[in-house]
Amino acid sequence: MATHTALDEQRSAATILDGIRRADDLTVAAARDGGVRAVRLLAQAATDPADQLTAIAAVHALAQVFDDSADEVLVALLHHDSAFLREHAAWALGTRLPRYDAIAGLVTLVRQGGFTGMLAQRTLEQWGSSAADQVGLFLEGILLGTSEADARARLVETIGLIPGRIPERLLRRVAVDRTEKLHARVVAIAALGDRAPTPAVMSLLSTLSQADALTPGAEAPDEAPDDKAHDDNAPDDSLELAAVARLALFDLTATAAPRGSWQHGSQSATIAQLFLHADIDGELSQVGVGDNGGIATLLVRLGDALVAGPAGGPNSAAAGVDRVITISRGTHEYALDALSDVGSTQPGHSFAAVPFVGSPVPSIDAWPRRVAAQRGIRRILRSAGTVDAIHLRMADVGSLAAATVARDLDIPVVFTVAPDPHGVIDSLESSGALTRANFGTVDAAEHFWFRARLVQRLAADAAHTVLFPRPQLQQDIERLIGIDIDAHPERHSVIPEGIDLAVIDRSRTDALGSLGLTGGSLLVSRAAHARAAVEPAAVAFDQLDALLGTLPPDRRGLPLLISVGRLHRVKGMAALVEAWSSDPKLQARCNLLIVGGDLEHPSRDEGIELHRMQAAVAGAEASTRGLLLAGHRANDTVARWLAAARYGRPGLAAPLGVYVCASMKEEFGIALLEAMATGLTVVAPNGGGPATYVEHGVTGLLVDTGDCDALAHSITDALTLAAGAHGGANAARARSMVANRFTIEAMASILTEVYRDVALASEPIAWELSVS
């Protein structure tokens, strides 16, 4: 296919997702044709404002035409007025040989930061191996003329990616410069840990690792500039800088042990899993803050279940996983402290942290943290010694970084494939909000193209892929992502997520106990009764009662609608408030409790959702009208509140409440399963995972959550269903369904087999036999 024909095919793609996939055909055609004519056609397409989808495809096709004129077009696009063209030109140049006239444009993008800056930094990193002096000198020159603190930090971090004496000299200077802001010093010190362990570097880091040496008034290391007369770093920063230096020393001296053998089934596995947009701890104390949500809960419960193994426990012959390392974000001090636990050979579930400078940011804004993520993940996996597989679950900066590290360390990847962002792209295109004419503009904010291609790459490179159940799984995965799972079924497993029923049982016991009742026929286990007796359940119910007490007297005693999750547009919390408040009869019938989010210091996404809620129900009138915003709560507290919605609170809330998930999309729905196991009737999206387990009209209602009126009507019907004659039987049916199909133990059992097969297939003996 010639370039002209391939462009015609690209422009006629039936959908945006089809157009993203067809870009490969255009790239192949352009690479084969080559020459000035192909460059001219692609340049015209790249600057066509009427078809921004084809424009992006043309930029990447230009990168495969090995002609000087293609380089000239790409360099020019680095300075284009359109942000999306600058972004994709910076990305595309990474596949080409270094161009000295492009370095200035790339460094400018790095200085500006954001997602585009990350892509430009990646390209400069790739060019650094063959043009280290040129890139290093240019970065050093730009740094001298840059005063803005964050921009300086980005430039220093980029310098740390370039080999050679010039970058190392600058890193050493910045590391000890007390007039430099904290972020720049941190990235300089961390970067020194990636270089050769020369005496000079080791001595400098050893000195910096002593917190006392960094406090004001202490004698500076020999390389500190003599003309610096004041110290802009706060005294408390010295502790963080010391921790960074100790981590850098670890990076310089640690060695990775070879992966162990699974021969004869005598050795259990070490599995790593990660989610870098949460502060994950064993108690799940931070669930609901920022991006902390169902994934954080899942990883903790799953890790515990994996190491618990079958009934015989981790020491039984059938045990398959004896170590799980859950990686999330954290401080430099915590990251350092956690390494000893990660490096232990003792069985169990360990928690490790990748440290970042500054406050947490939403996942969509975390791409510039790629270098820190990659460094932190590598440190943890090397410290672990033996890691048999790493499980990645989404197309984010954590998976981007972890996939690179896993490839370097020869660790097999298991990847959970979900149509994200594909489902969102499809939905937005269907609604008319996303078109060829505005795709690039939207992509500059949402990074749809990069994320979709990352999913494609991760799925192609993974040793095994995991998929969530969907009503039309094979058709949806092929239509949305382009993967034919029937072509190689041995590489794919459909595995539902699961929940810890013990937590639910304990919460039900606590709720009934607070009412002076017992479990009776509610299938509450004896073990749950025993655990409930020693847990501070009363605190959770007191907190809820205090919140319900802010309601006016005439609204006390109404049933609760409850929804749990992060405050993000995809989760539909504001949409739920709008639907509830727009229906006077529904609002008069129940109160609405939203659990999740940081209400005191909201992130950008949380702020947008809160603004929408306040537009629907003024903040001063919220409790008067029955809207309660609880902010994030610990997982055990949430479980008890679900039970309280089911059984009621005396004088404050009637029993038989309803759980509502108003998400735009829900790949599976941990919180929904927890609500159903509690006995709550649910309202859920009519696609994705929930459609495979919510019985419409029996255990809940499935609805198009994007339709405000339909959502409100479904909530009304769900309240009627819960209070109906068959409400008790339906609740028992929902709980039984979860117990039979969606426990965390069942999920762990299936995944253990997947991990075992992946590790066995990756053993040298396996592939040696396969090629003999």
C-alpha positions, 0 to 999 in steps of 0.5 A: 500500500502506497503512502497516498492510499494509506492516508486515504484509508486512515481518513476513512477509518470507521471509528476513532479507535479504528483510526488509532490502530490503522496508524500502523499501516500508514507507518509501514507504507511511509517507511517503504515508500520513503522520499520527498513525496511521502514526506510532503503528503505526510506533512500536509496531513500532519497540519490539516486542522480538519482531521487531527486524528490523521494528523497524529498518525502522519506525525508518527509515520514521518518518524519512519521515513529516513530522509532529512526532509522528514527530520526537518518537518518533525523539528518544525513541529516541535514549535507548532502552535498546536500543543498536540503536534508538539507533543507527538513530534517530541515522541516521534523524534525518539525513534530517530537519530539525534538531531542537533537542531532539535535539542533546543526544542526538546529542552524547551518542552522539558523546561515547560513540563507536563506530559509533553515534557516527559516525552521530550525527556524520553527522547533526550534520554535515548539520544544521550547514548550517542550524543551525550556531550551535545545534549549535556552541554545544551542542558547545562547552558539552559539550566544556567538561564533558568530560575523557576524551581520546578523547571530547574528540577526537570532540567537537572533530572534530564541531565541525570539521564545523560552519561558522561563527565559533564552531566556528572559534574553538574549533578555533583554541584547541584547536589551540594548547593544549599541555595538550590531548591529541594526538588532539584537537589533531590533529583540530582542526588537520586541521579548520582545513584544511577552512575558509576560508584566512583570514589568521588560520588561515593564520598559525596553521597556518604556525606549527604546521607548524614542529616547533621551534615546538611543542617544550616551552619554545618560544614558543606562538602568540598564541592559546595560553591564558595560564593553561596552565602545563604541557605534556602533549604528548610532545616527539615529538608535535611532529613529528606535529603539524607534519606535520598542520599542513602537510597542513592547509595543503595542503588550504587551498591545493590546487586540483583540476584538471579530468579529462582527455579520452580523445578519440581514444584518445590519452590514458591513464587515471589510476585510483585504488584503495583499501583503508584497513585495510592498510599497503600498500607495493610490497614487500608487507612487511606482508601478514598483519598485522591486516586485511592479506591478499589484498586488499593483495597484489591491489592491488599486483600489479594496479596494477603490471600495469595500468601495465605495459599490453600487450606494447608497454608503457605508451607503446604506442598500445594502452596504457589506464592509465598511472597507478595510485594505491593508497591505504591507511593510514599516518602523517601524515609518510608521507601528506605525503611521498607527495603529491609522487609522487601529484601527478607526471604521470609514468606509474607505480604510486604509493602514497598514505596516509590518516593516522589517529591511534592504532594500527590498528583492525580494519575492523569498528571503523574506522567512527569514522574516517570524517571522517579517511578522507574528508579524506585521500582528498579530499586525495589525489584533488585532488593527483592532478589528473586521476583518471578512475575510482576502484575501490571493493571493499567496504562499509567506511568507506573506500568510504563516504568515497571514494564521497562524495569521488568524488561531490563531485569528479565522479569515476566509481566502479567498484564490485566487488559481492560478497554481503558481508555478505549471505552471512554473514547468509544463513549465520547465519540458516540455522544459526539463529544469526540471527533476527528476534528477535535481529537488532538485537542482533547488528546493533549489533555487526556493522552488517549493516543499514548495510553491506547498504544501503551495498552497495545504494547503491554498486552503484546509484550506480556507473558500472560494477560488477564481480562475481566468478565464482560457480557460480550467479552470477545467481541468488545476486546476485539472491537475496542482494543483490537485483540483477538483472544480466541487466536491464542487462548492459552495466553489469556485468562478471564478472572473476576475480581474478588472481595474478602467476605470475612470483612463483610461478615464482621461488619454485618455482625458489628452493625447488628450488634450495635442494634442489640441484634444477632446475625441469626439467619444472615450467614454471619460466621462464628469467626466473624463474631469473635473478631467483631468483639475485639474491634473498635466498631463503635467508633465507626458507627459513632462517626456515622451517627454524628454525620447523620445527626447534622440532618434536620429532624424531618430528614432523620429516619429516611433510608440512605443512598450510599456511594463509595469511591474517589471523586473523579468524573469517571466515577460519577459522584457528581452525576449521582448528586445531580440525578438525586437532587433533580428529582424532588420525589426521590430527594424527599424519599432518601438521604444521599451519603457520598464517601470518598475524596479529600474534602479539606485539600482536594486535588484538581479532579476532586475540586471539579467534582465538588464544584459540580456537587455544589452547583446542584446542592449549595454547600450551605444547604447540603445537610438540610437537603439530605446530602452528606459528604463524608470524605475518605474513610478507612476500608473497615469503616466503609464496610461498617457503613454499608452494613449500617445502610442495610440495617439502619441507625436508630432514629437517624436512618431507616434500614433497607438503603441502596448502594449506587455506582454511577460510574461512566464505566466500571470494569468490574466493581469491588465496592459493588460486590461488597455492597451486594455481599452486605445485602444492599440492593444496588444500582450499577452501570449496564455495561462492563463487569456489573452486567455479568453479576447484577440480576436486573430487577432482582439484586439490583438495577442496571442503567445507563448512568450517563442518562440523569433521568434514567439514573434517578428512576432506577434509584427510585425503583431500587428503593422500592425493590429493597423494601418489597416483599422479596427484599430479604430473599434477594439480599440473601441471593446477592450474598450467596452469589458473591460467596460462590463466585467472587471471593478474594480466595477464589481470585488468588487461587486462579492467579496462583496458577497463572503466575506459576505457568508464567514463571515455569515458561520463563525458566531457561530450561523451558525455552532451551527445550522449545528451540532444541 
